[in-house]
Structures are given as structure tokens and as C-alpha cells.
Amino acid sequence: MILYIAEKPSLGRAIADALPKPHKKGEGFIQAANGDCVSWCIGHLLEQAEPAAYDPEFKSWRFEHLPIVPAKWQLTAKANTRSQLNVLKKLVKQASGLVNAGDPDREGQLLVDEVIAYLGVTGDKLHKTKRLLISDLNPQAVKRALGQQRSNREFIPLSTSALARSRADWLYGMNMTRAYTLQGKKVGYQGVLSVGRVQTPLLGLVVRRDEEIAAFQSKPFYQVLAHLHTEAGATFSARWHPSEACLPYMDEEGRVLSLGLAQNVVQRITDKPALVTELETKKRRQPPPLPYSLSALQIDAAKRFGMSAQTVLDTCQSLYERHKLITYPRSDSRHLPLEQHALAPRVLEAIGGGAGELLEGMMAPDPGLKSKAWDDKKVEAHHAIIPTEKRANLSALTQAERQLYLHIARQYLAQFYPAYQYDETRVEVGIEGGRFCAKARRDTHLGWKQLYARQQQEDQDKEAMDKEAMDKEAMDKEDDFGGQLPPLVVGQALHCLRGELLEKQTQAPKHFTDATLLSAMTGINRYVTDPKIRSILKETDGLGTEATRAGIIELLFRRGFLCRQGKSILATEVGKGLVNSLPESATRPDMTALWESSLNAISRKETRYQAFMQPLVESLADLIAQAGAQLPTALAGLSSGKGFGKASGKGSGRGFSKGKARGAGRAKARGPAKSGGAAAGKTATPASKRASKG
């Protein structure tokens, strides 16, 4: 009997539907006609043991216990799903072969691996365990996946990466939370001060942005436009580019701060001859945007629909599990495997049949085209989020489901249209020794952009800006795009009708929104201050993972550290107090971004588990010493944030809400898999030099 262990019941049912019928349904499993069984986890069935499991004294929070570092890690069965673990225990004993059918990502791999290890599977049975990767729950897609199973051993590095992440989160979150909560009580703060290696640097980003805005002092700066006239009667505008002689009157961003200087330029160029000194036209091509990863979709949906990251994730899960209209949504990839291209005609047919409004008035997509999205080298455990071969019934979807499905489908359709092509012209004009520049863009072939023309028109209608306002806004930008240009040639004589002085004010940074905070998390290297760490990170390295980012943001709201003002996200007084009480290293993304980079390196077999864990364990003593050396006076006089009860022994690594993120239930890290050594025992030490044994 082959036993398929799915991550959740919905995936288990999808696998069973692709196995021989008739089926026999049991308590917590489905048996196929050929005798094979499908069972499932319900999120994580196991969790990291509480500190008290290692030593009863750790049940009470005392500073002298810290840091607590397990010498042998323990897992415990979650009370509310213990019965399902018992079902798996019986089935695993009966099975001749096992298949890990966790979701196709780091946590999905570990979630099933930890159960297999906990139930004591060893030897040949463990060695021959298979891995089933399913990203589309429709029967035909599941059947294809069943025919493409791989050895589970190929995914040991991925599981080890998840194991290292879960243990590191437990160590850091539990120890730091206890330390600062105990210190907070000394200044009268009675709440739990939750510290996590992702949530706290994220809070730090918001706090620092708020402080930067509060301290900002606006100052005026000046631009000059030259309104030009050709002999044929055409007009256009060009912006003044100050020479090096003007540097003493400019700020570090190249803005002119001297009103007198700008006024002098206006006077000098008004009603004066001008000459075209440079002219260049380049043909440009822009390929279609790549299909969505979860973060890219969350950012776009926040901008266009005002959806929170959690709403996007929940809606995508519904489109994936309930409606089976999109592929696996917790994906960090924006590329597709080459073999998937053969399915394009069927997917395009499904989109045309169910969401034909996307193609109204358009040329038909060409399934023979292959954009840069198809690239096996950039696809690992999962691929980009795309529509499935199932035709959608849009009337049966909620508004959010409909909006996201159409958004995902449009992005997929774009892969089957030619590149957008345009001519970009740049002109430089000399007036009284001054240099003035303008650019213009002329579409030559819309290509994939025709799919977005209606959306862009709707956006422009919403903004309701008149042409003059739009032109002036465009001229604010360094690229100097300012409407259309008439036919020009180098050496052509022009006339400057008048100079125009534009007085502007420097703007404070914007408060974070859902879109910009997610963007910051996915491109965290922009906020890393240590140049050595920044040099190690890639542009795609981020805080957290696709599956956890939404939950981390929501967690900070529930804990009373963040609040909303319209679309803006701000830190509360408690959030500011916490960040200003912690050592700077705990509130900046430098080290946690490096952690995420190291975890990815483990999954690629470029570094080892101990090389990641050992330095972390050794640093805990210093972190706890820093906590004990200084009282968190910034929290004095503040009442605790909402969402906290009395202090418990629970760690808070990344932190999840109840019922979110794979049914994690609590803000705790997951337990070990066989790949990292599912060690047993009940010892722990408060000495940081005792490294965790994996």
C-alpha cells in the first residue's frame, strides 16, 4: 500500500480524485480501489516543545534562565489535531511506500518530513519515500503530477532550510521576548514585548519612516520651463538643466534652491532665439511583464484595489483550493517551466471562455509565442501563479476573487502577445548659453499593452487631471517627458516665447502603505545599512517568505504595534517605544536579511545547517546581556498593546495568528525533520555556548 501524506484535506481529496475508483472513505483518510491510501496533515500536526518541556523551572520567566538553548530539540503533538496524527501513525506502519505531498515550498516540505521523522520511519522505507509536487488541484493536472514523482531525498536541503528557520525563530523570538518583557516590567509596562527576527525589523522600518516624516522640514526649490515655438507654428516645452556653475545653489539631489538664480534664467531666456543642439530617436522594445509571484500580486492588488496582503493571500487560497482556477498561490517565482508551455492552448481557451471580457476588441493571443517567463533555470519547487485549464464562472466568484482572477489571467495572456514597441526621442536646446531638455514617446506597436489599455484609461479617469497638470507633473520627473514633440532637426532655429518659473516644495517621505511595505519586504537590500551585508544580498532577497509576509504584517496590527490611517500604515506609541528600547541590530533588517539569504543557501546546498545555527547560538548571550544592561525607558508610562494576555512561555519567532499560515495556531516555530536529525531528549541549557545539536 502506498500512502500519500498531503499537507491539508483539500489537497488530499484532489489526489484521491486522481486515483482509481471506487473510493472508501475512512476517518482521516481515503482508500483507492487499488489499495493505496491518501491521508493528510491539518497544517502542522507537530510544534516545538515549550521551554518548560526541557526544564520545569523554565515555566516561570526569569532573566537568569536566559538564553535557553535546547541541547536536543523536542517536538510535541498539537492537542487539537492529535487524532489525525494517530491516524497517520497507523497508516504509516501499514504502508509499504510513502509519498510526501506537502505544498511545493520550504514549509510544505518540512511539514510532512517532520511527521515522517516523528513517527520513526527509517531505513529502506525512508530512503524510497517519494515527493509529489502539485501546483494545480484540477484532476488532469494532479494526474500529470502523479506521473512525475521524484525522490524525497532530493529535497533534503529544502527541508533542512525550513528546520534551521524554525529553530532559529524559536531561539531568537522566545529568548528576546522573555528578556524584554521582563525588562519592560521594571519600568511599569505590563504587556508582553514580542520580539521576532522578522516582525521587529519590519516594525523598525515603519518607526524610522514615521520619525523621518515627523522631523522633515520642507524647503522650496525651483525649476524653469522654456516654452518654445517653431517656424511652422508648433510649440513644446523643455526643462532647464543647470550647469556645474550652479552647483553652489543646489542641494545634493540637484534641485535649485536659489529663487534669484531661477528668476534670472527666466528673464534671460524670455523672447530669445533658441537652437536645437542635440536630437536622438531610439527604437525601444518592452517585453510583457512576468506572471505573478504572490508578493508581486499583493503589491499590485494593494495599489489597484486597496486590498491588504492578507486579503490577497486568503482570496488566492480560495481561488486555488475551492474554485481550482489558479495554480499554487504561495509562490515566490515569476517564471514557468518549459514543459508548461505545451498546456498554453488549453489555458488560453479556458480564459477566453470564462473571462472573455479581457479580450474584447483585442487581437487573439498567439499560443506559439514563448516569452522570457518560460525558463527552467529560474523555477525551483514552484512556478508563477497562473490560471488553470478550468473555465471560470465569474458570476460565482466574490468581487475580490473576480478581481484577482482577472488580474492573474491578464498577466498570463500578456505572455502571448508581441513586445510593446515605441520610439523615444530626446532633444536638447540651447538658449542664451543655458541647456534645456525634453523627451517624448511615440507608440509604434502596442503589443501586450493593448490588454491594459482599458485599465490605464480607468486609472486616468479616476485621477481626473487636466492636460496642463499632467504635463507639469511629468516635467517634475528627471526623465523630462513632457508631451509630444514636433518634427525637429539638429541646428534648427526656434524661438523661446517665455520662461516659466515653477516653485516647488520638497516633500517628506510617504508613510508606508500595504503595497510599499510589501515592496520593502521583498527588496530589503535597499534598507540594509551594512555595506558588507548589502553586497552579499541579491535584489530579490527579502524579509520573510511569500507564505508569511501577510501574516507578519497582520500580526503587528493585532499586537497593537501598528495602526492604519486611511491607506497609510503607522507605528503606535507602543510600537515606537519597543523599537526605541531595543538594540539597533534587533530593529534593522541587516542580520535577518542575511539569515534569509543563508537559509536559501542551505536549500541550494551552498551552506550547512551548523554553519548557520552555530553563530546564532553564540550571539544569543550577547543579545541577552544587552537587554539586561539597559532599561526600556521609552516604554515607561505606556499601557500594553492590544492582543496580549498574561505572559506565557510561548516564543514569537515570525509569529502567526490563530488559523493563519498553514493552521499554525500560535506564533511558534516548527519542529525538525529527518534531514536535520529529529533528536529526542529533555535537556536544555541557559548557556549560549551550548550549540543546538541537529
Buried (B, 14 or more C-beta within 10 A) or exposed (E): EBBBBBBBBBBBBBBBBBBEEEBEEEEBBBBBEEEBBBBBBBBBBBBBBBBEBBBEEBEEBEEEBBBBBBBBBBBBBBEEBEEBBBBBBEBBEEBEBBBBBBBBBBBBBBBBBBBBBBBEBEEEBBEEBBBBBBBBBBBBBBEBBBEEBEEBBEBBBBBBBBBBBBBBBBBBBBBBBBBBBBBBBEBEBEBBBBBBBBBBBBBBBBBBBBBEBEEEEEEEBBBBBBBBBBEEEBEBBBBBBBEEEBEEBBEEEEBBBBBEBBBEBBEBBBEBEBEBBEBEEEEEEEBBBBBBBBBBBBBBBBBBBEBBBBBBBBBBBBBBBEBBBBBBBBBBBBBBBEEBBEBBBBBBEBBBEBBEEBBEEBEEBEBEBBBEBBBEEBBBBBBBBBBBBBBBEBEEBEEBBBBBBBBBBBBBBBBBBBBBBBEBBBBBBBBBEBBBBBBBBEEEEBBBBBBBEBEEEEEEEEEEEEEEEBBBEBBEEEEBBBBEBBEBEEEBEBBBBBBBBBEBEBEBEEBBBBBBBBBBBBBBBEBBEBEEBBEBBEEBBBBBBBBBBBBBBBBBBBBBBBBEEEBBBBBBBBBBBBBBBBBEBBBBBBBBBBBBBBBBBBBEEEBBBBEBBEEBBEBBBEBBEBBBEEBBEBBBEBEBBEBBEEBEBBBBBBBBBEEBBBBBBBBBBBBBBBBBBBBEEEEBBBEBEBBBBB
